[in-house]
């Protein structure tokens, strides 16, 4: 690219890779957001992006990258934003862990959900229980995959993470700790 005036990149969902030197030497680039569908970031993709302040990747598990992907990026000041459930894995990763500031974020879309549904929702010991629902209940992971569905009452055992519960066109965010 070598686009000196480019300040922000928000790659849409559906893209799966960032190519070799794709954004190399974009010296004004301050903010990058990559979707949950990214599986590959090639060598030197962000080489020379010396103004980079914020790098967001919506993939929960760190993808393999080479040491030169962020060459000349100040990893002491650039903030890495990743899904909440992936923070520790990114910190432990040999390459991603070089970022000094790694923050957890809610998955995209979660902040837009309705704050409540017309049912009782509880979580205890990793079991999500929805009771008193008048209609079809669905539980989705942050990737949009339906994990369970039912009506009136639903109990499902879940691992730690963020989930979306829907009922009659309304949704609520549930965090299993």
Backbone as JSON Lines, residues from 0, in Angstrom:
{"i":0,"aa":"X","n":[0.82,-1.19,0.0],"ca":[0.0,0.0,0.0],"c":[0.86,1.25,0.0]}
{"i":1,"aa":"X","n":[1.66,1.43,1.01],"ca":[2.48,2.63,1.15],"c":[1.62,3.89,1.04]}
{"i":2,"aa":"X","n":[0.41,3.82,1.59],"ca":[-0.53,4.95,1.53],"c":[-0.3,5.83,2.75]}
{"i":3,"aa":"X","n":[0.46,6.87,2.58],"ca":[0.86,7.72,3.7],"c":[-0.3,8.46,4.35]}
{"i":4,"aa":"X","n":[-1.42,8.65,3.65],"ca":[-2.56,9.36,4.22],"c":[-3.57,8.47,4.91]}
{"i":5,"aa":"X","n":[-3.41,7.16,4.82],"ca":[-4.36,6.21,5.41],"c":[-4.22,6.21,6.93]}
{"i":6,"aa":"X","n":[-5.31,6.55,7.66],"ca":[-5.24,6.63,9.12],"c":[-5.97,5.51,9.83]}
{"i":7,"aa":"X","n":[-6.93,4.87,9.15],"ca":[-7.74,3.86,9.82],"c":[-8.14,2.77,8.82]}
{"i":8,"aa":"X","n":[-8.14,1.53,9.3],"ca":[-8.58,0.39,8.49],"c":[-9.57,-0.41,9.32]}
{"i":9,"aa":"X","n":[-10.72,-0.73,8.72],"ca":[-11.69,-1.61,9.35],"c":[-12.06,-2.67,8.31]}
{"i":10,"aa":"X","n":[-11.4,-3.81,8.4],"ca":[-11.62,-4.88,7.42],"c":[-12.94,-5.57,7.76]}
{"i":11,"aa":"X","n":[-13.84,-5.69,6.79],"ca":[-15.16,-6.28,7.07],"c":[-15.11,-7.79,7.31]}
{"i":12,"aa":"X","n":[-16.14,-8.29,8.01],"ca":[-16.3,-9.72,8.22],"c":[-16.3,-10.42,6.87]}
{"i":13,"aa":"X","n":[-15.74,-11.6,6.83],"ca":[-15.69,-12.38,5.61],"c":[-14.29,-12.48,5.03]}
{"i":14,"aa":"X","n":[-13.47,-11.46,5.26],"ca":[-12.09,-11.51,4.79],"c":[-11.32,-12.5,5.65]}
{"i":15,"aa":"X","n":[-10.44,-13.29,5.01],"ca":[-9.75,-14.36,5.73],"c":[-8.25,-14.15,5.84]}
{"i":16,"aa":"X","n":[-7.68,-13.24,5.07],"ca":[-6.23,-13.06,5.15],"c":[-5.81,-11.62,4.84]}
{"i":17,"aa":"X","n":[-4.66,-11.28,5.4],"ca":[-4.0,-10.01,5.12],"c":[-2.68,-10.39,4.45]}
{"i":18,"aa":"X","n":[-2.45,-9.92,3.25],"ca":[-1.32,-10.34,2.45],"c":[0.01,-9.73,2.84]}
{"i":19,"aa":"X","n":[1.05,-10.25,2.21],"ca":[2.42,-9.79,2.42],"c":[2.53,-8.29,2.15]}
{"i":20,"aa":"X","n":[3.04,-7.55,3.13],"ca":[3.24,-6.1,3.06],"c":[1.96,-5.34,2.69]}
{"i":21,"aa":"X","n":[0.8,-5.9,3.01],"ca":[-0.48,-5.29,2.61],"c":[-0.6,-3.83,3.05]}
{"i":22,"aa":"X","n":[-0.16,-3.52,4.25],"ca":[-0.26,-2.15,4.75],"c":[1.12,-1.61,5.15]}
{"i":23,"aa":"X","n":[2.16,-2.17,4.58],"ca":[3.53,-1.76,4.9],"c":[3.73,-0.27,4.62]}
{"i":24,"aa":"X","n":[4.43,0.37,5.53],"ca":[4.82,1.78,5.41],"c":[3.66,2.75,5.3]}
{"i":25,"aa":"X","n":[2.5,2.37,5.84],"ca":[1.38,3.32,5.97],"c":[1.68,4.12,7.23]}
{"i":26,"aa":"X","n":[2.54,5.11,7.1],"ca":[3.11,5.81,8.25],"c":[2.12,6.64,9.05]}
{"i":27,"aa":"X","n":[0.94,6.94,8.51],"ca":[-0.08,7.7,9.25],"c":[-1.13,6.79,9.88]}
{"i":28,"aa":"X","n":[-1.03,5.48,9.64],"ca":[-2.04,4.54,10.12],"c":[-2.05,4.48,11.64]}
{"i":29,"aa":"X","n":[-3.21,4.8,12.25],"ca":[-3.35,4.84,13.7],"c":[-4.18,3.69,14.25]}
{"i":30,"aa":"X","n":[-5.14,3.21,13.45],"ca":[-6.1,2.24,13.97],"c":[-6.39,1.15,12.93]}
{"i":31,"aa":"X","n":[-6.34,-0.11,13.39],"ca":[-6.65,-1.25,12.53],"c":[-7.65,-2.13,13.26]}
{"i":32,"aa":"X","n":[-8.69,-2.56,12.54],"ca":[-9.65,-3.53,13.08],"c":[-9.79,-4.67,12.09]}
{"i":33,"aa":"X","n":[-9.53,-5.89,12.58],"ca":[-9.65,-7.08,11.74],"c":[-10.81,-7.93,12.24]}
{"i":34,"aa":"X","n":[-11.54,-8.58,11.32],"ca":[-12.74,-9.34,11.69],"c":[-12.42,-10.7,12.3]}
{"i":35,"aa":"X","n":[-13.47,-11.35,12.8],"ca":[-13.32,-12.68,13.41],"c":[-13.01,-13.75,12.37]}
{"i":36,"aa":"X","n":[-13.13,-13.42,11.09],"ca":[-12.9,-14.39,10.02],"c":[-11.45,-14.44,9.55]}
{"i":37,"aa":"X","n":[-10.6,-13.55,10.06],"ca":[-9.19,-13.54,9.65],"c":[-8.49,-14.78,10.18]}
{"i":38,"aa":"X","n":[-7.76,-15.46,9.3],"ca":[-7.02,-16.65,9.71],"c":[-5.54,-16.54,9.41]}
{"i":39,"aa":"X","n":[-5.16,-15.56,8.57],"ca":[-3.76,-15.41,8.17],"c":[-3.39,-13.93,8.09]}
{"i":40,"aa":"X","n":[-2.24,-13.61,8.69],"ca":[-1.63,-12.29,8.51],"c":[-0.21,-12.58,8.03]}
{"i":41,"aa":"X","n":[0.08,-12.21,6.79],"ca":[1.37,-12.54,6.17],"c":[2.5,-11.65,6.7]}
{"i":42,"aa":"X","n":[3.7,-12.05,6.39],"ca":[4.91,-11.34,6.83],"c":[4.86,-9.86,6.43]}
{"i":43,"aa":"X","n":[5.35,-9.03,7.34],"ca":[5.5,-7.59,7.12],"c":[4.21,-6.88,6.75]}
{"i":44,"aa":"X","n":[3.07,-7.46,7.1],"ca":[1.77,-6.87,6.74],"c":[1.62,-5.45,7.27]}
{"i":45,"aa":"X","n":[2.18,-5.18,8.46],"ca":[2.06,-3.85,9.06],"c":[3.44,-3.24,9.32]}
{"i":46,"aa":"X","n":[4.41,-3.69,8.55],"ca":[5.78,-3.19,8.65],"c":[5.79,-1.67,8.42]}
{"i":47,"aa":"X","n":[6.46,-0.95,9.3],"ca":[6.62,0.49,9.11],"c":[5.41,1.33,9.47]}
{"i":48,"aa":"X","n":[4.42,0.74,10.11],"ca":[3.23,1.51,10.54],"c":[3.54,2.13,11.9]}
{"i":49,"aa":"X","n":[4.44,3.09,11.89],"ca":[5.01,3.64,13.11],"c":[4.04,4.48,13.94]}
{"i":50,"aa":"X","n":[2.92,4.91,13.37],"ca":[1.94,5.71,14.12],"c":[0.83,4.86,14.74]}
{"i":51,"aa":"X","n":[0.9,3.54,14.55],"ca":[-0.18,2.65,15.0],"c":[-0.38,2.75,16.51]}
{"i":52,"aa":"X","n":[-1.61,3.09,16.91],"ca":[-1.97,3.25,18.32],"c":[-2.89,2.15,18.81]}
{"i":53,"aa":"X","n":[-3.71,1.61,17.91],"ca":[-4.72,0.63,18.3],"c":[-4.83,-0.45,17.23]}
{"i":54,"aa":"X","n":[-4.72,-1.72,17.66],"ca":[-4.86,-2.85,16.75],"c":[-5.89,-3.79,17.36]}
{"i":55,"aa":"X","n":[-7.02,-3.94,16.68],"ca":[-8.1,-4.8,17.16],"c":[-8.24,-5.99,16.24]}
{"i":56,"aa":"X","n":[-8.23,-7.18,16.83],"ca":[-8.46,-8.41,16.07],"c":[-9.55,-9.19,16.81]}
{"i":57,"aa":"X","n":[-10.62,-9.5,16.09],"ca":[-11.8,-10.11,16.71],"c":[-11.75,-11.64,16.72]}
{"i":58,"aa":"X","n":[-10.55,-12.2,16.62],"ca":[-10.35,-13.64,16.67],"c":[-9.97,-14.01,18.1]}
{"i":59,"aa":"X","n":[-10.72,-14.93,18.72],"ca":[-10.51,-15.25,20.13],"c":[-9.18,-15.95,20.4]}
{"i":60,"aa":"X","n":[-8.74,-16.83,19.51],"ca":[-7.47,-17.53,19.69],"c":[-6.41,-16.9,18.79]}
{"i":61,"aa":"X","n":[-5.22,-16.67,19.33],"ca":[-4.17,-16.03,18.53],"c":[-3.84,-16.84,17.28]}
{"i":62,"aa":"X","n":[-3.78,-16.17,16.14],"ca":[-3.35,-16.85,14.91],"c":[-1.84,-16.72,14.8]}
{"i":63,"aa":"X","n":[-1.21,-17.68,14.16],"ca":[0.25,-17.68,14.02],"c":[0.69,-16.53,13.12]}
{"i":64,"aa":"X","n":[1.65,-15.74,13.62],"ca":[2.24,-14.66,12.83],"c":[3.75,-14.72,12.97]}
{"i":65,"aa":"X","n":[4.45,-14.12,12.03],"ca":[5.91,-14.06,12.1],"c":[6.34,-12.81,12.87]}
{"i":66,"aa":"X","n":[7.57,-12.81,13.31],"ca":[8.09,-11.71,14.13],"c":[8.09,-10.37,13.4]}
{"i":67,"aa":"X","n":[8.09,-10.38,12.08],"ca":[8.2,-9.12,11.33],"c":[6.86,-8.49,10.94]}
{"i":68,"aa":"X","n":[5.75,-9.08,11.34],"ca":[4.43,-8.52,10.99],"c":[4.31,-7.08,11.5]}
{"i":69,"aa":"X","n":[4.8,-6.84,12.72],"ca":[4.69,-5.51,13.34],"c":[6.05,-4.82,13.45]}
{"i":70,"aa":"X","n":[6.94,-5.09,12.51],"ca":[8.25,-4.45,12.49],"c":[8.08,-2.93,12.44]}
{"i":71,"aa":"X","n":[8.78,-2.22,13.31],"ca":[8.74,-0.75,13.42],"c":[7.43,-0.21,13.98]}
{"i":72,"aa":"X","n":[6.62,-1.06,14.59],"ca":[5.44,-0.62,15.34],"c":[5.86,-0.6,16.8]}
{"i":73,"aa":"X","n":[5.55,0.47,17.52],"ca":[5.92,0.57,18.93],"c":[4.94,-0.27,19.76]}
{"i":74,"aa":"X","n":[5.33,-1.48,20.1],"ca":[4.46,-2.4,20.84],"c":[4.34,-2.03,22.32]}
{"i":75,"aa":"X","n":[5.12,-1.04,22.76],"ca":[4.98,-0.54,24.12],"c":[3.79,0.41,24.24]}
{"i":76,"aa":"X","n":[3.44,1.07,23.15],"ca":[2.35,2.05,23.21],"c":[1.12,1.64,22.41]}
{"i":77,"aa":"X","n":[1.29,0.83,21.39],"ca":[0.14,0.37,20.59],"c":[-0.67,-0.61,21.43]}
{"i":78,"aa":"X","n":[-1.97,-0.39,21.51],"ca":[-2.86,-1.24,22.31],"c":[-3.44,-2.34,21.42]}
{"i":79,"aa":"X","n":[-3.34,-3.58,21.9],"ca":[-3.93,-4.72,21.21],"c":[-5.26,-5.04,21.86]}
{"i":80,"aa":"X","n":[-6.34,-4.99,21.09],"ca":[-7.69,-5.3,21.58],"c":[-8.12,-6.63,21.0]}
{"i":81,"aa":"X","n":[-8.5,-7.57,21.88],"ca":[-8.9,-8.92,21.46],"c":[-10.17,-9.31,22.22]}
{"i":82,"aa":"X","n":[-10.9,-10.32,21.75],"ca":[-12.07,-10.77,22.51],"c":[-11.69,-11.13,23.95]}
{"i":83,"aa":"X","n":[-12.57,-10.78,24.88],"ca":[-12.31,-10.97,26.3],"c":[-11.77,-12.35,26.64]}
{"i":84,"aa":"X","n":[-12.37,-13.38,26.06],"ca":[-11.98,-14.74,26.42],"c":[-10.61,-15.13,25.87]}
{"i":85,"aa":"X","n":[-10.02,-14.3,25.02],"ca":[-8.73,-14.62,24.43],"c":[-7.55,-13.87,25.0]}
{"i":86,"aa":"X","n":[-7.79,-12.97,25.95],"ca":[-6.72,-12.1,26.47],"c":[-5.52,-12.9,26.96]}
{"i":87,"aa":"X","n":[-5.73,-13.9,27.8],"ca":[-4.61,-14.65,28.37],"c":[-3.83,-15.4,27.3]}
{"i":88,"aa":"X","n":[-4.53,-15.94,26.31],"ca":[-3.85,-16.66,25.22],"c":[-2.97,-15.71,24.41]}
{"i":89,"aa":"X","n":[-3.46,-14.5,24.15],"ca":[-2.66,-13.52,23.41],"c":[-1.44,-13.11,24.23]}
{"i":90,"aa":"X","n":[-1.62,-12.91,25.54],"ca":[-0.5,-12.53,26.39],"c":[0.58,-13.61,26.41]}
{"i":91,"aa":"X","n":[0.15,-14.88,26.34],"ca":[1.09,-16.0,26.41],"c":[1.75,-16.31,25.06]}
{"i":92,"aa":"X","n":[1.21,-15.79,23.98],"ca":[1.73,-16.08,22.64],"c":[3.08,-15.4,22.42]}
{"i":93,"aa":"X","n":[4.0,-16.11,21.77],"ca":[5.36,-15.59,21.56],"c":[5.39,-14.28,20.79]}
{"i":94,"aa":"X","n":[4.51,-14.1,19.81],"ca":[4.51,-12.87,19.02],"c":[3.51,-11.84,19.53]}
{"i":95,"aa":"X","n":[2.26,-12.25,19.69],"ca":[1.22,-11.31,20.15],"c":[1.55,-10.81,21.56]}
{"i":96,"aa":"X","n":[2.18,-11.62,22.36],"ca":[2.52,-11.24,23.73],"c":[3.54,-10.12,23.82]}
{"i":97,"aa":"X","n":[4.13,-9.73,22.7],"ca":[5.08,-8.6,22.69],"c":[4.36,-7.27,22.87]}
{"i":98,"aa":"X","n":[3.05,-7.24,22.61],"ca":[2.27,-6.03,22.9],"c":[2.23,-5.87,24.42]}
{"i":99,"aa":"X","n":[2.56,-4.69,24.91],"ca":[2.57,-4.46,26.36],"c":[1.17,-4.21,26.91]}
{"i":100,"aa":"X","n":[0.26,-3.72,26.06],"ca":[-1.11,-3.44,26.49],"c":[-2.07,-4.29,25.67]}
{"i":101,"aa":"X","n":[-2.64,-5.32,26.32],"ca":[-3.6,-6.21,25.66],"c":[-4.91,-6.12,26.44]}
{"i":102,"aa":"X","n":[-5.94,-5.63,25.75],"ca":[-7.24,-5.42,26.4],"c":[-8.29,-6.37,25.85]}
{"i":103,"aa":"X","n":[-9.22,-6.75,26.72],"ca":[-10.36,-7.57,26.3],"c":[-11.5,-6.68,25.85]}
{"i":104,"aa":"X","n":[-12.14,-7.09,24.77],"ca":[-13.3,-6.35,24.26],"c":[-14.48,-7.3,24.13]}
{"i":105,"aa":"X","n":[-15.66,-6.73,24.16],"ca":[-16.85,-7.52,23.9],"c":[-16.91,-7.77,22.4]}
{"i":106,"aa":"X","n":[-17.45,-8.89,22.01],"ca":[-17.57,-9.15,20.57],"c":[-18.44,-8.12,19.89]}
{"i":107,"aa":"X","n":[-18.2,-7.9,18.6],"ca":[-18.98,-6.9,17.88],"c":[-20.44,-7.29,17.88]}
{"i":108,"aa":"X","n":[-21.3,-6.32,18.03],"ca":[-22.73,-6.56,18.04],"c":[-23.29,-6.78,19.43]}
{"i":109,"aa":"X","n":[-22.45,-7.21,20.38],"ca":[-22.97,-7.49,21.71],"c":[-23.49,-6.24,22.38]}
{"i":110,"aa":"X","n":[-22.83,-5.11,22.17],"ca":[-23.27,-3.87,22.8],"c":[-24.6,-3.37,22.24]}
{"i":111,"aa":"X","n":[-25.03,-3.92,21.11],"ca":[-26.26,-3.48,20.49],"c":[-27.47,-4.31,20.88]}
{"i":112,"aa":"X","n":[-27.28,-5.33,21.73],"ca":[-28.41,-6.18,22.07],"c":[-29.32,-5.49,23.08]}
{"i":113,"aa":"X","n":[-30.58,-5.9,23.1],"ca":[-31.54,-5.39,24.07],"c":[-31.08,-5.84,25.45]}
{"i":114,"aa":"X","n":[-31.26,-5.01,26.45],"ca":[-30.7,-5.3,27.76],"c":[-31.39,-6.45,28.48]}
{"i":115,"aa":"X","n":[-32.59,-6.81,28.08],"ca":[-33.23,-7.93,28.77],"c":[-34.22,-8.63,27.86]}
{"i":116,"aa":"X","n":[-34.52,-9.86,28.23],"ca":[-35.55,-10.63,27.55],"c":[-36.63,-10.94,28.57]}
{"i":117,"aa":"X","n":[-37.79,-11.38,28.09],"ca":[-38.92,-11.66,28.98],"c":[-38.84,-13.08,29.53]}
{"i":118,"aa":"X","n":[-37.82,-13.32,30.34],"ca":[-37.62,-14.62,30.99],"c":[-36.57,-14.45,32.07]}
{"i":119,"aa":"X","n":[-36.49,-15.41,32.95],"ca":[-35.47,-15.41,33.99],"c":[-34.21,-16.06,33.43]}
{"i":120,"aa":"X","n":[-33.08,-15.35,33.53],"ca":[-31.8,-15.87,33.04],"c":[-30.83,-15.92,34.2]}
{"i":121,"aa":"X","n":[-30.21,-17.09,34.41],"ca":[-29.23,-17.22,35.49],"c":[-28.08,-18.11,35.05]}
{"i":122,"aa":"X","n":[-26.93,-17.91,35.7],"ca":[-25.75,-18.73,35.44],"c":[-25.2,-19.16,36.78]}
{"i":123,"aa":"X","n":[-24.99,-20.46,36.94],"ca":[-24.39,-21.0,38.16],"c":[-23.54,-22.21,37.79]}
{"i":124,"aa":"X","n":[-22.29,-22.2,38.22],"ca":[-21.37,-23.32,37.97],"c":[-21.3,-23.71,36.49]}
{"i":125,"aa":"X","n":[-21.3,-22.73,35.62],"ca":[-21.18,-22.98,34.2],"c":[-22.45,-23.43,33.51]}
{"i":126,"aa":"X","n":[-23.56,-23.43,34.24],"ca":[-24.84,-23.83,33.65],"c":[-25.71,-22.59,33.47]}
{"i":127,"aa":"X","n":[-26.08,-22.33,32.22],"ca":[-26.98,-21.23,31.89],"c":[-28.4,-21.77,31.91]}
{"i":128,"aa":"X","n":[-29.26,-21.1,32.66],"ca":[-30.66,-21.52,32.75],"c":[-31.56,-20.36,32.37]}
{"i":129,"aa":"X","n":[-32.48,-20.63,31.45],"ca":[-33.5,-19.66,31.05],"c":[-34.83,-20.29,31.42]}
{"i":130,"aa":"X","n":[-35.63,-19.56,32.2],"ca":[-36.89,-20.12,32.7],"c":[-38.02,-19.13,32.5]}
{"i":131,"aa":"X","n":[-39.21,-19.63,32.25],"ca":[-40.39,-18.78,32.12],"c":[-40.53,-18.11,30.77]}
{"i":132,"aa":"X","n":[-39.89,-18.66,29.76],"ca":[-39.94,-18.05,28.43],"c":[-41.26,-18.37,27.74]}
{"i":133,"aa":"X","n":[-41.82,-17.37,27.1],"ca":[-43.02,-17.56,26.3],"c":[-42.63,-17.48,24.84]}
{"i":134,"aa":"X","n":[-42.08,-18.56,24.3],"ca":[-41.62,-18.57,22.92],"c":[-40.36,-19.39,22.78]}
{"i":135,"aa":"X","n":[-39.74,-19.29,21.63],"ca":[-38.53,-20.06,21.34],"c":[-37.29,-19.36,21.88]}
{"i":136,"aa":"X","n":[-36.47,-20.1,22.61],"ca":[-35.22,-19.61,23.18],"c":[-34.07,-20.17,22.35]}
{"i":137,"aa":"X","n":[-33.08,-19.33,22.06],"ca":[-31.86,-19.81,21.41],"c":[-30.65,-19.23,22.13]}
{"i":138,"aa":"X","n":[-29.58,-20.03,22.21],"ca":[-28.32,-19.6,22.8],"c":[-27.26,-19.69,21.71]}
{"i":139,"aa":"X","n":[-26.53,-18.57,21.51],"ca":[-25.51,-18.49,20.46],"c":[-24.16,-18.16,21.07]}
{"i":140,"aa":"X","n":[-23.09,-18.66,20.44],"ca":[-21.76,-18.21,20.85],"c":[-21.46,-16.89,20.14]}
{"i":141,"aa":"X","n":[-20.3,-16.3,20.41],"ca":[-20.01,-14.98,19.84],"c":[-19.79,-15.03,18.34]}
{"i":142,"aa":"X","n":[-19.58,-16.21,17.8],"ca":[-19.43,-16.35,16.36],"c":[-20.75,-16.51,15.64]}
{"i":143,"aa":"X","n":[-21.86,-16.5,16.4],"ca":[-23.18,-16.61,15.8],"c":[-23.67,-18.03,15.6]}
{"i":144,"aa":"X","n":[-22.96,-19.0,16.15],"ca":[-23.36,-20.4,16.02],"c":[-24.35,-20.75,17.13]}
{"i":145,"aa":"X","n":[-25.52,-21.28,16.74],"ca":[-26.51,-21.66,17.75],"c":[-26.04,-22.91,18.47]}
{"i":146,"aa":"X","n":[-26.0,-22.83,19.8],"ca":[-25.53,-23.93,20.63],"c":[-26.67,-24.74,21.22]}
{"i":147,"aa":"X","n":[-27.81,-24.07,21.45],"ca":[-28.96,-24.75,22.06],"c":[-30.22,-23.97,21.74]}
{"i":148,"aa":"X","n":[-31.34,-24.69,21.73],"ca":[-32.62,-24.01,21.59],"c":[-33.69,-24.82,22.3]}
{"i":149,"aa":"X","n":[-34.77,-24.15,22.63],"ca":[-35.87,-24.8,23.33],"c":[-36.98,-23.8,23.55]}
{"i":150,"aa":"X","n":[-37.91,-24.16,24.43],"ca":[-38.99,-23.24,24.79],"c":[-39.34,-23.43,26.25]}
{"i":151,"aa":"X","n":[-39.9,-22.44,26.85],"ca":[-40.3,-22.36,28.26],"c":[-39.1,-22.42,29.19]}
{"i":152,"aa":"X","n":[-38.35,-23.53,29.2],"ca":[-37.19,-23.67,30.09],"c":[-36.05,-24.33,29.31]}
{"i":153,"aa":"X","n":[-34.84,-23.78,29.5],"ca":[-33.66,-24.33,28.83],"c":[-32.48,-24.24,29.78]}
{"i":154,"aa":"X","n":[-31.77,-25.34,29.94],"ca":[-30.52,-25.36,30.71],"c":[-29.43,-25.92,29.82]}
{"i":155,"aa":"X","n":[-28.3,-25.25,29.8],"ca":[-27.19,-25.69,28.96],"c":[-25.87,-25.42,29.69]}
{"i":156,"aa":"X","n":[-24.96,-26.4,29.67],"ca":[-23.65,-26.25,30.28],"c":[-22.72,-25.6,29.26]}
{"i":157,"aa":"X","n":[-22.06,-24.51,29.67],"ca":[-21.21,-23.74,28.77],"c":[-19.85,-23.5,29.4]}
{"i":158,"aa":"X","n":[-18.83,-23.38,28.57],"ca":[-17.51,-23.0,29.07],"c":[-17.48,-21.48,29.26]}
{"i":159,"aa":"X","n":[-16.42,-20.98,29.88],"ca":[-16.29,-19.55,30.11],"c":[-16.36,-18.81,28.79]}
{"i":160,"aa":"X","n":[-17.05,-17.67,28.78],"ca":[-17.15,-16.87,27.57],"c":[-18.39,-16.01,27.54]}
{"i":161,"aa":"X","n":[-18.62,-15.39,26.4],"ca":[-19.75,-14.5,26.19],"c":[-20.73,-15.18,25.25]}
{"i":162,"aa":"X","n":[-22.0,-15.14,25.6],"ca":[-23.05,-15.79,24.81],"c":[-24.21,-14.82,24.61]}
{"i":163,"aa":"X","n":[-25.0,-15.08,23.6],"ca":[-26.19,-14.28,23.31],"c":[-27.4,-15.2,23.45]}
{"i":164,"aa":"X","n":[-28.39,-14.75,24.22],"ca":[-29.65,-15.48,24.37],"c":[-30.73,-14.68,23.66]}
{"i":165,"aa":"X","n":[-31.47,-15.34,22.77],"ca":[-32.56,-14.65,22.06],"c":[-33.9,-15.26,22.43]}
{"i":166,"aa":"X","n":[-34.91,-14.39,22.45],"ca":[-36.28,-14.8,22.73],"c":[-37.22,-13.81,22.07]}
{"i":167,"aa":"X","n":[-38.04,-14.27,21.15],"ca":[-39.05,-13.44,20.49],"c":[-38.49,-12.14,19.91]}
{"i":168,"aa":"X","n":[-37.36,-12.23,19.23],"ca":[-36.79,-11.06,18.57],"c":[-35.98,-10.15,19.48]}
{"i":169,"aa":"X","n":[-35.89,-10.48,20.75],"ca":[-35.06,-9.71,21.68],"c":[-33.85,-10.55,22.05]}
{"i":170,"aa":"X","n":[-32.79,-9.88,22.5],"ca":[-31.57,-10.61,22.85],"c":[-30.94,-10.01,24.09]}
{"i":171,"aa":"X","n":[-30.17,-10.83,24.78],"ca":[-29.4,-10.34,25.92],"c":[-28.04,-11.03,25.92]}
{"i":172,"aa":"X","n":[-27.06,-10.33,26.44],"ca":[-25.7,-10.84,26.56],"c":[-25.57,-11.56,27.89]}
{"i":173,"aa":"X","n":[-24.92,-12.72,27.87],"ca":[-24.67,-13.48,29.09],"c":[-23.19,-13.81,29.14]}
{"i":174,"aa":"X","n":[-22.57,-13.55,30.29],"ca":[-21.16,-13.87,30.47],"c":[-21.06,-15.04,31.44]}
{"i":175,"aa":"X","n":[-20.4,-16.11,31.01],"ca":[-20.16,-17.26,31.87],"c":[-18.73,-17.15,32.35]}
{"i":176,"aa":"X","n":[-18.56,-17.06,33.68],"ca":[-17.22,-16.89,34.27],"c":[-16.73,-18.18,34.89]}
